[in-house]
Amino acid sequence: MAINFNKALGVHDNALLLFEKRTQLITENIVNGDTPGYKARDIDFDRVLQNQQGKGLSLKTSQSRHISTATNLDAMIEYRVPEQSSADGNTVDVQKEKAEFAENIIRYQTTLSILTRRFSGLKNAFRGE
């Protein structure tokens, strides 16, 4: 009997990639908190999730010039709308970024824990336990 890893792992493997990319963006925002003109960026998690859920529906392309419908995390990066404007044009709120960073790390660790348990279950199934 063949094992379908997509069914076994669900969306959790893709979620790790999303959280990793988001960690990178938030880190860049924090580092550039004092850079004049820097625009804070982030990924809209809900939009990415909606894209993943609708993956079963895809457009057929008949020519190479047609637009690809593949999900690309870089295409999901958006600029944050600042709550308070800065005189130098910087849109980073360092306190908000730190809170987003902490939340993102917790989500990453939770997803990693779920994947670890799923792999453990698969390993036990292979052993016949």
Number of C-alpha atoms within 10 A of each C-alpha: 3 4 8 9 9 10 8 14 15 13 15 18 14 13 18 18 13 19 21 14 17 23 21 13 19 24 15 14 24 19 12 18 19 15 15 13 15 15 18 23 18 19 22 14 14 9 11 18 14 10 16 13 11 10 12 8 9 10 11 10 11 7 7 7 7 10 10 12 13 10 12 10 13 9 8 14 16 13 12 15 12 13 9 9 12 13 9 11 12 19 26 28 19 17 10 12 20 15 11 16 20 13 12 18 15 13 15 20 13 14 19 16 13 15 19 13 12 15 14 12 14 16 12 11 10 9 8 7 8
